[in-house]
């Protein structure tokens, strides 16, 4: 019994993540999760390929005009390149994903209620994540996909979901 508990504690999971985790966390955090998503990808790719990059600085660079777009494109292109080198056939075009991401993210500037369309900015990231998931399945075939949420993620989903619903009620209830 004790050995079984130790095995469960040592269980490692694949770097792949379910797409629904990504979408739910992005909506519940009003898009803030997307910044963490970029950081996590840089950190995982750095560890896996022994890259000479600083994921924290790259993530901070996302907030710098123009440079953030370059970093976003570079991550998309790196993911595509690693996937292609691993034999993944279902690939995306990094430039096209960047254009979609820019346009959908910019929709926050629309008047009420049309700014809600900005939540679709997660769509191009899910396409990238789908390719990344295929890549991690090939690179880490012995590791299982973590399908359950952590306690912190559940808390974020509950609090973010409540806040999101309150925002919708406030938006559509009128004055």
Backbone as CSV, one residue per row, in Angstrom:
resi,resn,N_x,N_y,N_z,CA_x,CA_y,CA_z,C_x,C_y,C_z
1,UNK,0.828,-1.199,0.000,0.000,0.000,0.000,0.871,1.261,0.000
2,UNK,1.911,1.267,0.830,2.788,2.434,0.926,3.539,2.666,-0.388
3,UNK,3.958,1.572,-1.044,4.648,1.703,-2.329,3.719,2.280,-3.384
4,UNK,2.457,1.896,-3.334,1.484,2.401,-4.301,1.310,3.911,-4.149
5,UNK,1.274,4.401,-2.933,1.158,5.833,-2.675,2.394,6.555,-3.202
6,UNK,3.581,5.988,-2.972,4.813,6.599,-3.465,4.829,6.654,-4.989
7,UNK,4.345,5.604,-5.651,4.292,5.599,-7.113,3.382,6.716,-7.616
8,UNK,2.249,6.906,-6.969,1.321,7.952,-7.389,1.928,9.334,-7.198
9,UNK,2.702,9.530,-6.146,3.334,10.823,-5.900,4.405,11.124,-6.942
10,UNK,5.090,10.090,-7.428,6.175,10.274,-8.379,5.694,10.317,-9.825
11,UNK,4.414,10.076,-10.047,3.876,10.050,-11.399,4.103,11.392,-12.078
12,UNK,4.739,11.337,-13.228,4.969,12.553,-13.996,3.966,12.595,-15.130
13,UNK,3.600,13.799,-15.497,2.633,13.981,-16.563,3.302,14.591,-17.781
14,UNK,2.680,14.366,-18.906,3.129,14.947,-20.167,2.985,16.466,-20.107
15,UNK,3.747,17.155,-20.939,3.607,18.607,-21.050,2.364,19.001,-21.839
16,UNK,1.738,18.038,-22.505,0.500,18.317,-23.240,-0.592,18.698,-22.246
17,UNK,-1.502,19.554,-22.691,-2.630,19.934,-21.831,-3.931,19.831,-22.626
18,UNK,-5.015,19.418,-21.960,-6.301,19.371,-22.649,-6.715,20.774,-23.109
19,UNK,-7.264,20.848,-24.307,-7.658,22.147,-24.849,-8.722,22.817,-23.989
20,UNK,-9.604,22.025,-23.402,-10.667,22.629,-22.596,-10.097,23.312,-21.359
21,UNK,-8.982,22.808,-20.822,-8.320,23.491,-19.692,-7.928,24.903,-20.120
22,UNK,-7.305,24.959,-21.284,-6.812,26.225,-21.810,-7.942,27.231,-22.015
23,UNK,-9.006,26.768,-22.650,-10.138,27.650,-22.950,-10.807,28.113,-21.658
24,UNK,-11.088,27.181,-20.766,-11.770,27.532,-19.513,-10.936,28.495,-18.671
25,UNK,-9.649,28.224,-18.540,-8.792,29.098,-17.731,-8.610,30.466,-18.380
26,UNK,-8.568,30.503,-19.688,-8.438,31.784,-20.382,-9.679,32.649,-20.173
27,UNK,-10.848,32.041,-20.285,-12.094,32.794,-20.096,-12.233,33.231,-18.641
28,UNK,-11.963,32.312,-17.714,-12.123,32.628,-16.287,-11.168,33.718,-15.814
29,UNK,-10.026,33.858,-16.483,-9.054,34.880,-16.082,-9.089,36.097,-17.005
30,UNK,-10.099,36.165,-17.842,-10.232,37.269,-18.805,-8.966,37.411,-19.658
31,UNK,-8.379,36.278,-20.040,-7.234,36.260,-20.941,-5.870,36.265,-20.274
32,UNK,-5.818,36.460,-18.972,-4.523,36.505,-18.286,-3.808,35.157,-18.376
33,UNK,-4.574,34.073,-18.416,-3.966,32.742,-18.528,-3.103,32.628,-19.783
34,UNK,-3.459,33.356,-20.819,-2.701,33.282,-22.070,-1.244,33.706,-21.862
35,UNK,-1.022,34.658,-20.997,0.348,35.092,-20.699,1.105,33.953,-20.017
36,UNK,0.455,33.305,-19.055,1.058,32.149,-18.388,1.329,31.030,-19.390
37,UNK,0.431,30.855,-20.358,0.581,29.824,-21.387,1.886,30.026,-22.166
38,UNK,2.159,31.270,-22.556,3.408,31.560,-23.269,4.612,31.227,-22.386
39,UNK,4.568,31.659,-21.132,5.667,31.391,-20.197,5.907,29.891,-20.052
40,UNK,4.837,29.153,-19.828,4.949,27.717,-19.608,5.554,27.024,-20.828
41,UNK,5.148,27.440,-22.018,5.709,26.838,-23.235,7.201,27.110,-23.346
42,UNK,7.622,28.354,-23.108,9.046,28.673,-23.164,9.827,27.862,-22.135
43,UNK,9.266,27.744,-20.939,9.941,27.005,-19.872,10.081,25.525,-20.236
44,UNK,9.021,24.931,-20.763,9.066,23.513,-21.127,10.003,23.259,-22.307
45,UNK,9.953,24.125,-23.313,10.833,23.961,-24.473,12.298,24.166,-24.081
46,UNK,12.539,25.116,-23.175,13.907,25.346,-22.693,14.444,24.086,-22.023
47,UNK,13.650,23.498,-21.138,14.084,22.302,-20.417,14.259,21.112,-21.361
48,UNK,13.355,20.969,-22.306,13.383,19.804,-23.194,14.519,19.869,-24.215
49,UNK,14.813,21.059,-24.696,15.826,21.219,-25.745,17.105,21.894,-25.248
50,UNK,17.186,22.130,-23.944,18.354,22.790,-23.358,18.652,24.119,-24.065
51,UNK,17.607,24.915,-24.247,17.734,26.194,-24.948,18.340,27.253,-24.038
52,UNK,19.044,28.173,-24.633,19.641,29.285,-23.892,18.693,30.483,-23.954
53,UNK,17.555,30.351,-23.280,16.567,31.433,-23.235,16.150,31.649,-21.789
54,UNK,15.572,32.793,-21.530,15.052,33.115,-20.202,13.536,33.298,-20.336
55,UNK,12.756,32.255,-19.989,11.310,32.315,-20.165,10.645,33.507,-19.471
56,UNK,11.125,33.875,-18.292,10.545,35.015,-17.573,10.721,36.320,-18.328
57,UNK,11.926,36.539,-18.853,12.183,37.764,-19.610,11.399,37.782,-20.913
58,UNK,11.292,36.616,-21.551,10.506,36.563,-22.788,9.042,36.877,-22.504
59,UNK,8.541,36.355,-21.403,7.150,36.634,-21.047,6.968,38.115,-20.754
60,UNK,7.894,38.713,-20.025,7.833,40.161,-19.767,7.894,40.935,-21.078
61,UNK,8.653,40.429,-22.036,8.769,41.073,-23.338,7.470,41.114,-24.115
62,UNK,6.519,40.254,-23.755,5.216,40.274,-24.429,4.497,41.604,-24.231
63,UNK,4.839,42.320,-23.167,4.182,43.592,-22.863,4.820,44.778,-23.582
64,UNK,5.917,44.553,-24.278,6.612,45.630,-24.990,6.051,45.712,-26.407
65,UNK,5.533,46.884,-26.809,4.970,47.008,-28.158,5.974,46.561,-29.225
66,UNK,5.495,45.965,-30.242,6.226,45.404,-31.372,7.069,44.200,-30.939
67,UNK,7.898,44.347,-29.917,8.730,43.239,-29.455,7.858,42.060,-29.014
68,UNK,6.727,42.354,-28.383,5.806,41.301,-27.964,5.278,40.506,-29.150
69,UNK,5.019,41.201,-30.252,4.546,40.515,-31.460,5.635,39.619,-32.038
70,UNK,6.861,40.110,-32.004,7.993,39.319,-32.503,8.168,38.063,-31.646
71,UNK,8.081,38.218,-30.337,8.225,37.069,-29.437,7.093,36.063,-29.634
72,UNK,5.884,36.577,-29.827,4.740,35.697,-30.069,4.967,34.893,-31.341
73,UNK,5.359,35.588,-32.410,5.633,34.897,-33.674,6.746,33.861,-33.494
74,UNK,7.792,34.236,-32.790,8.925,33.316,-32.610,8.512,32.058,-31.852
75,UNK,7.642,32.232,-30.842,7.208,31.030,-30.133,6.376,30.146,-31.056
76,UNK,5.454,30.751,-31.792,4.653,29.969,-32.732,5.558,29.244,-33.727
77,UNK,6.539,29.959,-34.261,7.449,29.384,-35.251,8.314,28.278,-34.637
78,UNK,8.780,28.479,-33.414,9.573,27.446,-32.731,8.748,26.183,-32.511
79,UNK,7.513,26.355,-32.069,6.642,25.201,-31.831,6.410,24.452,-33.136
80,UNK,6.135,25.201,-34.194,5.924,24.570,-35.501,7.189,23.831,-35.941
81,UNK,8.344,24.449,-35.773,9.604,23.824,-36.170,9.901,22.551,-35.401
82,UNK,9.710,22.581,-34.089,9.944,21.381,-33.278,8.969,20.273,-33.674
83,UNK,7.712,20.646,-33.913,6.708,19.656,-34.309,7.056,19.049,-35.668
84,UNK,7.458,19.896,-36.592,7.819,19.419,-37.932,9.030,18.480,-37.867
85,UNK,10.022,18.838,-37.067,11.210,17.989,-36.910,10.889,16.644,-36.267
86,UNK,9.797,16.593,-35.502,9.389,15.337,-34.858,8.473,14.505,-35.747
87,UNK,8.166,15.030,-36.928,7.332,14.278,-37.857,5.848,14.543,-37.740
88,UNK,5.476,15.589,-37.031,4.060,15.949,-36.924,3.625,16.506,-38.276
89,UNK,2.533,15.981,-38.804,2.075,16.413,-40.123,1.058,17.546,-40.053
90,UNK,0.270,17.574,-38.985,-0.755,18.611,-38.858,-0.097,19.858,-38.268
91,UNK,0.249,20.793,-39.137,0.961,21.992,-38.712,0.121,23.236,-38.977
92,UNK,0.545,24.347,-38.456,-0.127,25.630,-38.637,0.874,26.613,-39.224
93,UNK,0.367,27.727,-39.722,1.231,28.788,-40.239,1.414,29.829,-39.140
94,UNK,2.633,30.006,-38.630,2.864,30.930,-37.511,2.407,32.358,-37.799
95,UNK,2.662,32.853,-38.998,2.257,34.215,-39.343,0.750,34.382,-39.329
96,UNK,0.050,33.401,-39.858,-1.410,33.449,-39.891,-1.978,33.364,-38.473
97,UNK,-1.387,32.540,-37.624,-1.834,32.444,-36.231,-1.613,33.775,-35.512
98,UNK,-0.492,34.433,-35.796,-0.200,35.727,-35.179,-1.225,36.772,-35.609
99,UNK,-1.541,36.820,-36.897,-2.532,37.790,-37.396,-3.879,37.557,-36.719
100,UNK,-4.307,36.305,-36.651,-5.579,35.999,-35.986,-5.548,36.431,-34.521
101,UNK,-4.457,36.127,-33.858,-4.330,36.459,-32.441,-4.377,37.972,-32.227
102,UNK,-3.684,38.725,-33.071,-3.679,40.193,-32.959,-5.082,40.746,-33.159
103,UNK,-5.747,40.312,-34.223,-7.083,40.831,-34.541,-8.068,40.491,-33.426
104,UNK,-8.076,39.241,-32.991,-9.030,38.834,-31.961,-8.740,39.490,-30.614
105,UNK,-7.489,39.690,-30.297,-7.135,40.364,-29.047,-7.531,41.835,-29.090
106,UNK,-7.422,42.457,-30.254,-7.746,43.883,-30.393,-9.243,44.160,-30.260
107,UNK,-10.058,43.134,-30.310,-11.505,43.335,-30.230,-11.961,43.844,-28.863
108,UNK,-11.094,43.841,-27.870,-11.472,44.347,-26.548,-11.842,45.826,-26.612
109,UNK,-11.396,46.509,-27.659,-11.656,47.942,-27.785,-13.053,48.245,-28.326
110,UNK,-13.783,47.220,-28.730,-15.130,47.430,-29.258,-16.079,47.874,-28.146
111,UNK,-17.163,48.553,-28.513,-18.139,48.964,-27.492,-18.910,47.754,-26.950
112,UNK,-19.594,47.983,-25.819,-20.430,46.930,-25.226,-21.475,46.483,-26.230
113,UNK,-21.825,45.277,-26.288,-21.256,44.067,-25.706,-20.246,43.394,-26.640
114,UNK,-19.912,44.075,-27.726,-19.096,43.451,-28.772,-17.669,43.124,-28.324
115,UNK,-17.198,43.778,-27.268,-15.856,43.477,-26.769,-15.734,42.028,-26.305
116,UNK,-16.880,41.393,-26.028,-16.852,39.988,-25.609,-16.235,39.083,-26.682
117,UNK,-16.241,39.550,-27.922,-15.631,38.776,-29.007,-14.137,38.546,-28.779
118,UNK,-13.532,39.372,-27.945,-12.101,39.202,-27.671,-11.799,37.866,-26.993
119,UNK,-12.804,37.244,-26.386,-12.584,35.935,-25.770,-12.225,34.876,-26.812
120,UNK,-12.539,35.152,-28.069,-12.157,34.227,-29.136,-10.661,34.284,-29.437
121,UNK,-9.927,35.172,-28.776,-8.471,35.241,-28.987,-7.786,33.946,-28.568
122,UNK,-8.477,33.121,-27.815,-7.915,31.829,-27.427,-7.920,30.855,-28.605
123,UNK,-8.748,31.100,-29.614,-8.885,30.159,-30.737,-7.560,29.862,-31.443
124,UNK,-6.788,30.882,-31.874,-5.521,30.530,-32.524,-4.544,29.826,-31.576
125,UNK,-4.618,30.135,-30.293,-3.726,29.463,-29.344,-4.099,27.989,-29.188
126,UNK,-5.393,27.671,-29.329,-5.788,26.258,-29.241,-5.265,25.474,-30.440
127,UNK,-5.181,26.136,-31.593,-4.620,25.473,-32.777,-3.136,25.188,-32.545
128,UNK,-2.436,26.170,-31.999,-1.015,25.980,-31.677,-0.871,24.886,-30.617
129,UNK,-1.730,24.916,-29.598,-1.659,23.922,-28.524,-1.950,22.519,-29.043
130,UNK,-2.848,22.412,-29.998,-3.156,21.101,-30.570,-1.903,20.493,-31.221
131,UNK,-1.176,21.315,-31.964,0.084,20.861,-32.560,1.096,20.541,-31.464
132,UNK,1.153,21.393,-30.456,2.072,21.176,-29.341,1.733,19.880,-28.601
133,UNK,0.443,19.600,-28.422,0.034,18.347,-27.781,0.501,17.140,-28.591
134,UNK,0.354,17.205,-29.919,0.838,16.113,-30.775,2.349,15.950,-30.625
135,UNK,3.039,17.076,-30.543,4.496,17.058,-30.378,4.879,16.382,-29.062
136,UNK,4.223,16.792,-27.959,4.572,16.212,-26.659,4.211,14.728,-26.599
137,UNK,3.149,14.319,-27.292,2.805,12.888,-27.327,3.922,12.088,-27.983
138,UNK,4.541,12.667,-29.006,5.662,11.986,-29.677,6.932,12.039,-28.843
139,UNK,7.177,13.163,-28.203,8.406,13.349,-27.428,8.348,12.677,-26.058
140,UNK,7.147,12.544,-25.513,6.976,11.974,-24.175,5.927,10.854,-24.197
141,UNK,6.146,9.820,-25.013,5.104,8.791,-25.174,4.798,8.016,-23.891
142,UNK,5.755,7.971,-22.983,5.559,7.204,-21.750,4.791,7.986,-20.682
143,UNK,4.615,9.272,-20.884,3.938,10.098,-19.880,2.464,10.264,-20.223
144,UNK,1.638,10.278,-19.183,0.193,10.400,-19.389,-0.239,11.865,-19.370
145,UNK,-1.345,12.123,-20.030,-1.928,13.459,-20.067,-2.634,13.726,-18.746
146,UNK,-2.353,14.857,-18.146,-3.013,15.226,-16.889,-4.354,15.865,-17.241
147,UNK,-5.425,15.127,-16.984,-6.751,15.614,-17.360,-7.486,16.286,-16.205
148,UNK,-7.059,16.027,-14.983,-7.740,16.662,-13.852,-7.114,18.026,-13.559
149,UNK,-7.899,18.873,-12.962,-7.449,20.223,-12.620,-6.821,20.234,-11.228
150,UNK,-5.878,21.132,-11.027,-5.290,21.297,-9.697,-6.259,22.106,-8.831
151,UNK,-5.993,22.125,-7.544,-6.832,22.908,-6.633,-6.823,24.385,-6.982
152,UNK,-5.647,24.896,-7.336,-5.532,26.302,-7.728,-6.323,26.606,-8.988
153,UNK,-6.276,25.691,-9.956,-7.025,25.899,-11.193,-8.529,25.877,-10.936
154,UNK,-8.965,24.979,-10.069,-10.392,24.920,-9.730,-10.820,26.215,-9.055
155,UNK,-9.995,26.714,-8.146,-10.298,27.983,-7.470,-10.402,29.120,-8.478
156,UNK,-9.446,29.174,-9.407,-9.464,30.218,-10.441,-10.726,30.104,-11.284
157,UNK,-11.104,28.876,-11.645,-12.304,28.688,-12.462,-13.568,29.110,-11.717
158,UNK,-13.652,28.791,-10.448,-14.840,29.161,-9.672,-14.921,30.673,-9.501
159,UNK,-13.845,31.277,-9.004,-13.854,32.729,-8.786,-13.976,33.495,-10.100
160,UNK,-13.216,33.062,-11.101,-13.287,33.713,-12.406,-14.642,33.539,-13.058
161,UNK,-15.223,32.345,-12.898,-16.553,32.091,-13.454,-17.604,32.981,-12.816
162,UNK,-17.531,33.146,-11.503,-18.470,34.034,-10.803,-18.295,35.467,-11.296
163,UNK,-17.055,35.918,-11.374,-16.779,37.278,-11.840,-17.253,37.466,-13.279
164,UNK,-17.028,36.461,-14.121,-17.453,36.526,-15.520,-18.976,36.620,-15.613
165,UNK,-19.673,35.797,-14.838,-21.141,35.847,-14.851,-21.658,37.187,-14.343
166,UNK,-21.034,37.720,-13.300,-21.431,39.037,-12.803,-21.191,40.117,-13.853
167,UNK,-20.092,39.999,-14.580,-19.807,40.964,-15.650,-20.869,40.879,-16.738
168,UNK,-21.284,39.664,-17.080,-22.327,39.499,-18.095,-23.660,40.057,-17.617
169,UNK,-24.005,39.780,-16.368,-25.258,40.310,-15.814,-25.217,41.831,-15.824
170,UNK,-24.118,42.400,-15.380,-23.982,43.857,-15.386,-24.028,44.437,-16.780
171,UNK,-23.484,43.728,-17.722,-23.435,44.200,-19.105,-24.811,44.175,-19.756
172,UNK,-25.541,43.100,-19.535,-26.820,42.934,-20.225,-28.030,43.367,-19.404
173,UNK,-27.854,43.624,-18.113,-28.978,44.050,-17.281,-29.358,45.496,-17.562
174,UNK,-28.437,46.231,-18.112,-28.724,47.634,-18.412,-28.598,48.501,-17.179
175,UNK,-29.116,49.690,-17.311,-28.998,50.652,-16.201,-30.247,50.722,-15.388
